[in-house]
Amino acid sequence: MRERYRRPDFGHLRVEVTFTDPAAYANPWGFTAGMALAADTEMLESVCERSSDHWTGSLPDAGNTAVTVAPDVLARYVGVYHGFYLSNKRTIEVSFSGGQLIAKIIGAAAVDGGEMRQLIPQSQTLFEGNGIAYQFIVDDKGVATALEEIHISGNSRFPREP
């Protein structure tokens, strides 16, 4: 893992994190977070972790999970989902590569350019992605119509783009 901290000007910090592990990931992935100084405010603890002490999946090897989801089922979840996280617009682009689902999170998370998350199956429709759960809402044919992001600050539903 590589972390870079930059201070482009007074009051702003840019953090870049890149994960590189050819045994675990087909390509390096990571995220960039922009942070701003909030002068004369109290620093508050923030936890985005839902249930890591109950995870049964494993990030290093997507095939080493307690739950296996068939590739044709995973393919039904691929798509673009739009909605709001708190009061901010967010887009979640779900793709299928190397036998696993990858979510690119764009917006409302102080992430610049999109954060990539490998989705580890917990059931046929519930996945864990770096401490946040993702529940695919499916129709009677098993096709995802929406994606629900589940975390400590509350759940957010993202309808699928037609």
C-alpha atoms as one frame of an Amber mdcrd trajectory, in Angstrom:
protein
   0.000   0.000   0.000   1.273   3.450  -0.901   0.004   6.565   0.847   0.766
  10.104  -0.281  -0.146  13.173   1.737  -0.041  16.574   0.053  -0.961  20.000
   1.281  -1.808  22.045  -1.837  -2.495  25.147   0.264  -3.317  26.221   3.784
  -6.450  24.501   4.970  -6.454  21.622   2.476  -4.956  18.131   2.563  -4.959
  15.601  -0.273  -4.495  11.920   0.582  -3.800   9.369  -2.164  -3.881   5.658
  -1.322  -2.947   2.938  -3.830  -3.149  -0.808  -3.225  -0.833  -2.953  -5.355
  -0.811  -6.716  -4.862  -0.653  -8.813  -8.061  -1.569 -11.950  -6.092  -4.805
 -10.327  -4.906  -5.838  -7.797  -7.559  -5.708  -7.811 -11.346  -4.721  -4.122
 -11.329  -3.628  -1.597  -8.717  -6.557   0.311  -7.233  -7.042   3.100  -4.768
  -8.648   6.388  -3.953  -7.916  10.040  -3.417  -9.538  12.012  -0.633  -9.619
  15.775  -0.333  -9.855  17.161   3.182 -10.478  20.692   4.385  -9.576  22.353
   7.660 -12.638  23.252   9.716 -11.187  25.904  12.027 -12.703  26.452  15.468
 -14.608  23.161  15.336 -14.381  20.028  17.372 -12.834  16.954  15.754 -15.500
  14.258  15.735 -14.978  10.541  15.449 -16.418   9.019  12.299 -16.884   5.309
  11.752 -17.938   3.897   8.370 -17.593   0.302   9.410 -20.769  -1.768   9.563
 -19.742  -5.253  10.539 -16.091  -6.053   9.898 -15.984  -8.274  12.990 -18.611
 -10.464  11.278 -17.040 -10.644   7.795 -16.657 -14.056   6.254 -15.082 -12.874
   2.998 -11.455 -12.254   2.264 -10.075  -9.394   0.203  -6.859 -11.106  -0.944
  -8.687 -13.844  -2.872 -12.188 -13.237  -4.194 -12.586 -17.000  -4.666 -11.901
 -17.569  -0.960 -15.267 -16.409   0.402 -17.821 -18.278   2.455 -20.483 -17.455
  -0.168 -20.196 -18.149  -3.874 -22.381 -16.266  -6.343 -22.635 -17.564  -9.910
 -21.119 -15.314 -12.607 -24.458 -15.004 -14.455 -26.050 -13.682 -11.236 -23.199
 -11.213 -10.692 -23.598  -9.996 -14.287 -27.212  -8.977 -13.495 -25.908  -6.470
 -10.934 -23.634  -4.624 -13.371 -24.839  -1.105 -14.024 -24.868   2.511 -12.927
 -26.798   3.511  -9.824 -27.608   7.135  -8.904 -28.847   8.591  -5.667 -27.945
  10.626  -2.618 -25.645   9.916   0.289 -26.972  12.151   3.071 -27.820  15.223
   0.945 -25.064  14.821  -1.649 -25.331  13.277  -5.124 -23.511   9.972  -5.515
 -23.045   7.521  -8.386 -22.068   3.889  -7.945 -20.774   2.169 -11.083 -20.758
  -1.618 -10.659 -18.621  -3.682 -13.031 -17.748  -7.375 -13.298 -14.114  -8.317
 -13.869 -12.034 -11.362 -13.063 -14.992 -13.174 -11.528 -15.776 -10.429  -9.021
 -17.862  -7.288  -8.681 -16.110  -3.933  -8.391 -17.886  -0.760  -7.300 -16.615
   2.674  -8.293 -18.024   5.245  -5.876 -18.207   8.784  -7.266 -19.247  11.771
  -5.175 -20.336  12.658  -1.667 -17.460  10.957   0.079 -14.733  13.578  -0.314
 -13.273  11.238  -2.922 -11.821  12.795  -6.024 -12.119  10.739  -9.226 -13.875
   7.727  -7.748 -13.027   5.167  -5.101 -12.820   1.524  -6.175 -14.150  -1.190
  -3.858 -14.069  -4.933  -4.358 -17.469  -6.360  -3.360 -17.216  -9.560  -1.273
 -20.403 -11.692  -1.260 -22.127 -12.309   2.075 -25.258 -13.725   0.401 -26.638
 -13.802  -3.156 -27.544 -10.092  -2.931 -25.545  -8.707   0.037 -21.885  -7.698
  -0.377 -19.236  -6.075   1.821 -16.985  -3.402   0.335 -14.287  -1.970   2.622
 -16.519  -1.694   5.691 -19.725  -0.692   3.915 -22.422  -3.174   2.930 -24.141
  -3.146  -0.458 -27.524  -4.844  -0.911 -28.791  -5.361  -4.463 -32.565  -5.000
  -4.736 -33.753  -7.402  -7.446 -36.959  -7.902  -9.419 -38.723 -11.247  -9.951
 -36.216 -12.104 -12.721 -33.215 -11.497 -10.444 -32.179  -8.280 -12.217 -31.017
  -5.468  -9.932 -33.352  -2.471  -9.905 -31.569  -0.600  -7.105 -28.576  -0.768
  -4.801 -28.760   0.025  -1.110 -25.641   1.236   0.675 -25.748   0.207   4.340
 -23.568   1.961   6.893 -23.556   3.516  10.333 -24.759   6.934   9.165 -27.890
   5.355   7.655 -28.913   3.478   4.552 -29.055   5.110   1.133 -30.923   3.673
  -1.858 -29.608   4.189  -5.396 -31.984   3.337  -8.284 -30.360   1.705 -11.291
 -29.967   3.768 -14.441 -32.211   2.383 -17.199
